[in-house]
Amino acid sequence: MKLYSDIFISKPTQTNSMFVYLTWQRNGKQMKTMLEYHKAVNMCKEMEKLKVKPHIIFEAQCPPKSHS
């Protein structure tokens, strides 16, 4: 942490969250949103219950071990 003119600046904290794209088809259109990985997994489960076929697309080179 550094002090600049009475303002403290600290390094950003790292989190274990990874953002992914969630895609699906609706009325013939390709839909896409960006979510945290765990939220996307939960959304996929709910969408599959409704007979929607979602896909998770990873932006990073290394997907989480639970999905590889």
ZADO-394120 format. One record per atom (N, C-alpha, C, O): residue number from 1; residue in one letter; z, x, y; atom name. Coordinates in pm, whole numbers. Atoms other than C-alpha are relative to their C-alpha. Layout:
N
 num residu     up   east  north atome
 NUM      A      Z      X      Y    CA
...
end
This chain:
68
 num residu     up   east  north atome
   1      M      0     85   -117     N
   1      M      0      0      0    CA
   1      M      0     89    123     C
   1      M     75    187    131     O
   2      K     10    -79   -122     N
   2      K    -94    135    341    CA
   2      K     30    -89    120     C
   2      K     13   -211    116     O
   3      L    -34     72   -123     N
   3      L     16     39    689    CA
   3      L   -101     37    108     C
   3      L   -113    155    143     O
   4      Y     94    -20   -110     N
   4      Y   -251     -2    959    CA
   4      Y     39    -96    112     C
   4      Y     27   -217     96     O
   5      S    -33     82   -117     N
   5      S   -132   -128   1299    CA
   5      S     86   -121    -37     C
   5      S     52   -235     -3     O
   6      D    -94    105     40     N
   6      D    156   -329   1153    CA
   6      D    -57    -99   -101     C
   6      D     -1   -207   -119     O
   7      I     58     87    103     N
   7      I    -69   -481    881    CA
   7      I      5     76   -132     C
   7      I    -44    188   -142     O
   8      F     -4    -62    132     N
   8      F     -1   -405    518    CA
   8      F   -126    -36    -78     C
   8      F   -164   -153    -86     O
   9      I    119     22     82     N
   9      I   -310   -363    301    CA
   9      I     32     52   -139     C
   9      I     60    170   -157     O
  10      S    -29    -41    137     N
  10      S   -254   -358    -72    CA
  10      S   -126    -11    -85     C
  10      S   -219    -85    -51     O
  11      K    113      6     91     N
  11      K   -496   -303   -357    CA
  11      K     -3   -138    -66     C
  11      K    102   -194    -96     O
  12      P      6    130     68     N
  12      P   -625   -625   -513    CA
  12      P     50     12   -144     C
  12      P     26    113   -211     O
  13      T    -50     -2    136     N
  13      T   -457   -712   -838    CA
  13      T   -111    -40    -96     C
  13      T   -192   -127    -64     O
  14      Q     99     35    101     N
  14      Q   -671   -725  -1149    CA
  14      Q     55   -111    -86     C
  14      Q    173   -113   -122     O
  15      T    -38    108     90     N
  15      T   -665  -1036  -1358    CA
  15      T    -86      7   -125     C
  15      T   -187     77   -128     O
  16      N     75      2    124     N
  16      N   -786  -1101  -1708    CA
  16      N   -103   -112     -2     C
  16      N   -159   -141   -108     O
  17      S     97    109     -1     N
  17      S  -1013  -1384  -1596    CA
  17      S   -142     57     11     C
  17      S   -166    155     81     O
  18      M    140    -38     -4     N
  18      M  -1386  -1353  -1651    CA
  18      M    -78   -126     32     C
  18      M    -54   -231    -28     O
  19      F     81    115    -35     N
  19      F  -1638  -1584  -1492    CA
  19      F   -127      0    -82     C
  19      F   -188    104   -105     O
  20      V    120     19     82     N
  20      V  -1925  -1721  -1700    CA
  20      V    -77   -120     55     C
  20      V    -23   -200    131     O
  21      Y     80    118    -33     N
  21      Y  -2208  -1968  -1651    CA
  21      Y      7    -96   -117     C
  21      Y      0    -55   -233     O
  22      L      5    106     99     N
  22      L  -2192  -2297  -1837    CA
  22      L   -124    -81     30     C
  22      L   -138   -134    141     O
  23      T    124     74    -22     N
  23      T  -2531  -2464  -1881    CA
  23      T    -10   -115   -100     C
  23      T     45   -108   -210     O
  24      W     24    114     86     N
  24      W  -2637  -2799  -2028    CA
  24      W   -116    -79     59     C
  24      W   -155    -59    173     O
  25      Q    109     87    -44     N
  25      Q  -2917  -3057  -2005    CA
  25      Q     56   -138     33     C
  25      Q    139   -192    -40     O
  26      R    -40    137    -37     N
  26      R  -2869  -3387  -1823    CA
  26      R   -121    -69     60     C
  26      R   -179    -22    158     O
  27      N    117     77    -45     N
  27      N  -3145  -3644  -1777    CA
  27      N   -124     89     12     C
  27      N   -204     72    104     O
  28      G    116    -88      0     N
  28      G  -3400  -3374  -1858    CA
  28      G      8    117     97     C
  28      G    -84    197    104     O
  29      K    -17   -109    -95     N
  29      K  -3266  -3138  -1591    CA
  29      K    100    102    -53     C
  29      K    198     65   -117     O
  30      Q    -91   -108     39     N
  30      Q  -3101  -2802  -1658    CA
  30      Q    111     11    103     C
  30      Q     84     36    221     O
  31      M   -116     -8    -89     N
  31      M  -2749  -2802  -1508    CA
  31      M     71    132    -26     C
  31      M     69    184   -137     O
  32      K    -65   -130     12     N
  32      K  -2549  -2486  -1442    CA
  32      K    119      6     95     C
  32      K    110    -36    210     O
  33      T   -117    -20    -84     N
  33      T  -2201  -2406  -1312    CA
  33      T     69    129    -40     C
  33      T     51    178   -152     O
  34      M    -74   -122     30     N
  34      M  -1978  -2100  -1292    CA
  34      M    148    -35     -9     C
  34      M    204    -98     81     O
  35      L   -141     29     26     N
  35      L  -1626  -2121  -1437    CA
  35      L     68    123    -59     C
  35      L      2    216   -104     O
  36      E    -74   -100     75     N
  36      E  -1352  -1900  -1570    CA
  36      E    -26    -24   -148     C
  36      E    -46   -138   -190     O
  37      Y     36      7    142     N
  37      Y  -1415  -1824  -1938    CA
  37      Y     81   -105    -75     C
  37      Y     24   -187   -147     O
  38      H    -85     93     76     N
  38      H  -1117  -2022  -2074    CA
  38      H    -29   -145     39     C
  38      H    -25   -234    -46     O
  39      K     33    136    -44     N
  39      K  -1207  -2327  -1865    CA
  39      K   -135    -42    -56     C
  39      K   -155   -158    -93     O
  40      A    133     30     55     N
  40      A  -1568  -2305  -1983    CA
  40      A     10    -36   -148     C
  40      A    -58   -127   -195     O
  41      V    -19     30    142     N
  41      V  -1454  -2300  -2347    CA
  41      V     56   -142    -16     C
  41      V     10   -217   -102     O
  42      N    -56    135      6     N
  42      N  -1244  -2613  -2287    CA
  42      N   -104   -106     35     C
  42      N   -111   -211    -29     O
  43      M    106     93    -39     N
  43      M  -1536  -2783  -2111    CA
  43      M   -102    -18   -113     C
  43      M   -149   -129   -137     O
  44      C     94      8    113     N
  44      C  -1765  -2699  -2405    CA
  44      C     51    -93   -107     C
  44      C    -24   -175   -160     O
  45      K    -59     86    103     N
  45      K  -1528  -2866  -2648    CA
  45      K    -10   -147     38     C
  45      K    -44   -232    -44     O
  46      E      6    139    -46     N
  46      E  -1514  -3181  -2437    CA
  46      E   -143    -51      4     C
  46      E   -169   -166    -31     O
  47      M    140     40     -6     N
  47      M  -1892  -3187  -2385    CA
  47      M    -56    -26   -139     C
  47      M   -136   -118   -159     O
  48      E     47     18    137     N
  48      E  -1955  -3150  -2758    CA
  48      E     49   -133    -58     C
  48      E    -20   -194   -139     O
  49      K    -50    131     43     N
  49      K  -1738  -3457  -2818    CA
  49      K    -90   -112     51     C
  49      K   -103   -217    -13     O
  50      L     89     99    -61     N
  50      L  -1981  -3644  -2590    CA
  50      L   -146     21    -41     C
  50      L   -237    -36     19     O
  51      K    133    -28     55     N
  51      K  -2282  -3511  -2789    CA
  51      K    -90     76     98     C
  51      K   -212     65     92     O
  52      V     75    -87    -92     N
  52      V  -2387  -3271  -2507    CA
  52      V      3    140    -60     C
  52      V    104    181   -116     O
  53      K      9   -135     56     N
  53      K  -2504  -2923  -2612    CA
  53      K     11    104    112     C
  53      K    -91    144    169     O
  54      P    -18   -100   -106     N
  54      P  -2354  -2675  -2363    CA
  54      P    -21    143    -54     C
  54      P    -12    166   -174     O
  55      H     14   -142     34     N
  55      H  -2416  -2298  -2361    CA
  55      H     79     82    100     C
  55      H     75     54    220     O
  56      I    -72    -92    -87     N
  56      I  -2194  -2022  -2222    CA
  56      I    -85    126     15     C
  56      I   -129    184    -85     O
  57      I     77   -121    -29     N
  57      I  -2379  -1734  -2055    CA
  57      I     93     98     70     C
  57      I    152     67    173     O
  58      F    -86   -103    -56     N
  58      F  -2189  -1414  -1985    CA
  58      F    -77     85    100     C
  58      F   -189    128     73     O
  59      E     60    -89   -100     N
  59      E  -2266  -1217  -1669    CA
  59      E     26    145    -35     C
  59      E    -58    232     -9     O
  60      A    -39   -137     32     N
  60      A  -2086   -908  -1795    CA
  60      A    -69     46   -127     C
  60      A   -120    -35   -205     O
  61      Q     60    -59    120     N
  61      Q  -2217   -673  -2062    CA
  61      Q     88    -21   -123     C
  61      Q     38    -17   -235     O
  62      C    -94      6    112     N
  62      C  -1905   -720  -2277    CA
  62      C     68   -137     -4     C
  62      C    163   -159     71     O
  63      P    -69    128     10     N
  63      P  -1814  -1077  -2376    CA
  63      P    137     18    -66     C
  63      P    158    116   -136     O
  64      P   -132    -10     62     N
  64      P  -1454  -1142  -2482    CA
  64      P    -12      5   -152     C
  64      P   -106    -52   -209     O
  65      K      5    -16    146     N
  65      K  -1379  -1054  -2845    CA
  65      K      2   -133    -72     C
  65      K    -55   -146   -180     O
  66      S    -10    130     65     N
  66      S  -1304  -1417  -2923    CA
  66      S   -135    -71     -6     C
  66      S   -151   -166    -83     O
  67      H    129     68     -4     N
  67      H  -1666  -1513  -2844    CA
  67      H   -114     86    -54     C
  67      H   -227     38    -63     O
  68      S    107    -89     48     N
  68      S  -1860  -1213  -2982    CA
  68      S    -14     -3   -150     C
  68      S    -99     66   -205     O
end
